[in-house]
Amino acid sequence: MYNTLETLFVTVIGSREDQMINVEFRAADLELIAYERYHHPLPRVQRRMEVLLLKSQGLPHNQVAKLARVSDNSVTKFLRIYS
């Protein structure tokens, strides 16, 4: 299903300089994220899980934002929370 460990390097644009965040999606994490995407009682958390799932597929920020119907800044924020 999923690799044991998938590592994505995500570029996060800071106000002063570009920063790199290392986001690791382990198989167990991805299973939990996929479950919480539809079963968590808070819609805000469901949306965050959707962003993480899309990003785990290697999609660029702007495409994730468009598909999840959130801003690019929200994608960055959710990845920072997760990492």
Helices and strands as residue ranges (DSSP letters): E 5-13, E 18-26, H 27-39, H 43-56, H 61-68, H 72-82
